[in-house]
Amino acid sequence: MIGSSIGRRLAALWRQRRGNAAIELSILSPPLILLLVGAADYGAATYRQMQVQHAAQAGAEYAMKYGFASTAIATAVTSATALTGVTATPAPAQSCGCASGATITTATCGSTCAATGLAAGTYVTVSAQGSYTTIVPYPGIPSTFALSGSSTVRIK
């Protein structure tokens, strides 16, 4: 008799559906929250990388408009974004070279390029550096990432 009473109660408990949603939510919410925070973190890091690249391009645009002035270009890089910690590192550099396809081969300023017969161009390379710290620390992943951007333009 005692065994059948316990069996009936267990069977009745097994048929109950109230509270299932709460249990499922408590099981599924931690991984879903982790995915949401990870997606937000990745989006913020991507945005920060885009801002660093934009700062390098702003420095290159300054060089195209006003010519090579290392300090002024560095100021244009740091002023291009409202984000803190973006620097023009390494310093803007001027060089001469001959363009062939997607590459620039180093040449003496004022010389003639063998492939095209045109004068070697003057190029300015602007780099920007920044960093991103994750929203929460993730196991096995560093919490701070170095971000960089670079842009090269021909000014002459």
GUTORLO-875909 format. One line per field, with one value per residue (C-alpha): residue number from 1; residue in one letter; z, x, y. Coordinates in nm, 3 decimals. Example, Ala and Ser with C-alpha at 12.3 -4.5 7.8 and 13.67 -1.06 7.14 Angstrom:
# GUTORLO-875909
num: (1	2) $
residu: (A	S) $
z: (0.780	0.714) $
x: (1.230	1.367) $
y: (-0.450	-0.106) $
# end
This chain:
# GUTORLO-875909
num: (1	2	3	4	5	6	7	8	9	10	11	12	13	14	15	16	17	18	19	20	21	22	23	24	25	26	27	28	29	30	31	32	33	34	35	36	37	38	39	40	41	42	43	44	45	46	47	48	49	50	51	52	53	54	55	56	57	58	59	60	61	62	63	64	65	66	67	68	69	70	71	72	73	74	75	76	77	78	79	80	81	82	83	84	85	86	87	88	89	90	91	92	93	94	95	96	97	98	99	100	101	102	103	104	105	106	107	108	109	110	111	112	113	114	115	116	117	118	119	120	121	122	123	124	125	126	127	128	129	130	131	132	133	134	135	136	137	138	139	140	141	142	143	144	145	146	147	148	149	150	151	152	153	154	155	156) $
residu: (M	I	G	S	S	I	G	R	R	L	A	A	L	W	R	Q	R	R	G	N	A	A	I	E	L	S	I	L	S	P	P	L	I	L	L	L	V	G	A	A	D	Y	G	A	A	T	Y	R	Q	M	Q	V	Q	H	A	A	Q	A	G	A	E	Y	A	M	K	Y	G	F	A	S	T	A	I	A	T	A	V	T	S	A	T	A	L	T	G	V	T	A	T	P	A	P	A	Q	S	C	G	C	A	S	G	A	T	I	T	T	A	T	C	G	S	T	C	A	A	T	G	L	A	A	G	T	Y	V	T	V	S	A	Q	G	S	Y	T	T	I	V	P	Y	P	G	I	P	S	T	F	A	L	S	G	S	S	T	V	R	I	K) $
z: (0.000	0.088	-0.236	-0.452	-0.273	-0.340	-0.702	-0.754	-0.613	-0.832	-1.139	-1.053	-1.004	-1.340	-1.519	-1.370	-1.622	-1.400	-1.350	-1.658	-1.828	-1.522	-1.506	-1.879	-1.852	-1.559	-1.756	-2.085	-1.963	-1.860	-2.204	-2.377	-2.161	-2.231	-2.606	-2.579	-2.382	-2.621	-2.924	-2.766	-2.678	-3.031	-3.176	-2.947	-3.041	-3.412	-3.374	-3.192	-3.472	-3.730	-3.538	-3.524	-3.901	-3.960	-3.757	-3.977	-4.290	-4.153	-4.107	-4.465	-4.593	-4.402	-4.572	-4.915	-4.852	-4.671	-4.746	-4.510	-4.160	-3.908	-3.600	-3.777	-3.923	-3.578	-3.441	-3.721	-3.625	-3.257	-3.332	-3.581	-3.316	-2.981	-2.845	-2.596	-2.632	-3.011	-3.106	-3.425	-3.356	-3.525	-3.638	-3.991	-4.247	-4.591	-4.862	-5.237	-5.456	-5.779	-5.788	-5.969	-5.921	-5.554	-5.429	-5.398	-5.451	-5.281	-5.509	-5.474	-5.468	-5.806	-5.992	-6.283	-6.240	-6.478	-6.532	-6.617	-6.713	-6.475	-6.183	-5.848	-5.631	-5.279	-5.036	-4.677	-4.447	-4.144	-3.867	-3.572	-3.258	-2.992	-2.752	-2.648	-2.312	-2.305	-2.108	-1.901	-1.873	-2.078	-1.985	-2.217	-2.400	-2.315	-2.179	-2.369	-2.744	-2.941	-3.243	-3.537	-3.863	-4.145	-4.458	-4.736	-4.985	-5.268	-5.218	-5.523) $
x: (0.000	0.271	0.457	0.149	0.074	0.425	0.402	0.074	0.222	0.533	0.318	0.102	0.415	0.552	0.232	0.245	0.340	0.334	0.679	0.836	0.886	1.062	1.298	1.374	1.437	1.673	1.870	1.886	1.931	2.302	2.427	2.195	2.319	2.679	2.607	2.444	2.734	2.985	2.805	2.794	3.164	3.256	3.050	3.216	3.562	3.477	3.351	3.670	3.882	3.685	3.749	4.124	4.131	3.926	4.180	4.465	4.270	4.198	4.572	4.633	4.366	4.533	4.863	4.696	4.545	4.829	5.143	5.375	5.397	5.447	5.318	5.011	4.928	4.960	4.723	4.476	4.489	4.418	4.150	3.966	3.782	3.621	3.757	4.041	4.375	4.407	4.761	4.961	5.212	5.454	5.499	5.385	5.655	5.732	5.896	5.944	5.861	5.729	5.381	5.336	5.000	4.911	5.270	5.508	5.876	6.120	6.295	6.510	6.310	6.327	6.434	6.248	6.061	6.193	5.857	5.654	5.908	5.735	5.893	5.892	5.600	5.612	5.406	5.298	5.218	5.003	4.945	4.709	4.709	4.448	4.338	4.018	3.936	3.660	3.340	3.395	3.700	3.666	3.857	4.149	4.116	4.321	4.110	4.297	4.357	4.588	4.419	4.596	4.516	4.733	4.684	4.929	4.863	5.055	5.096	5.314) $
y: (0.000	0.246	0.177	0.233	0.562	0.692	0.568	0.756	1.075	1.049	0.986	1.289	1.503	1.385	1.497	1.848	2.119	2.427	2.577	2.417	2.753	2.893	2.598	2.617	2.991	2.942	2.683	2.876	3.235	3.220	3.104	3.352	3.639	3.535	3.538	3.881	4.031	3.871	4.014	4.360	4.334	4.230	4.514	4.770	4.641	4.656	5.012	5.111	4.953	5.149	5.472	5.403	5.339	5.655	5.855	5.727	5.818	6.165	6.218	6.105	6.341	6.625	6.539	6.540	6.882	7.062	6.861	6.680	6.827	6.548	6.730	6.869	6.527	6.368	6.633	6.556	6.187	6.247	6.508	6.286	6.088	6.157	5.829	5.868	5.698	5.715	5.819	5.871	5.596	5.549	5.908	5.997	5.921	6.062	5.851	5.837	5.544	5.403	5.257	4.928	4.764	4.756	4.799	5.090	5.018	5.251	5.499	5.807	6.128	6.303	5.987	5.832	5.504	5.238	5.066	5.376	5.641	5.883	6.066	5.888	5.996	6.134	5.927	5.983	5.692	5.769	5.517	5.528	5.314	5.253	4.985	4.814	4.660	4.401	4.461	4.148	3.923	3.604	3.290	3.223	3.558	3.868	4.153	4.428	4.434	4.663	4.820	4.979	5.149	5.275	5.481	5.570	5.851	6.013	6.385	6.467) $
# end
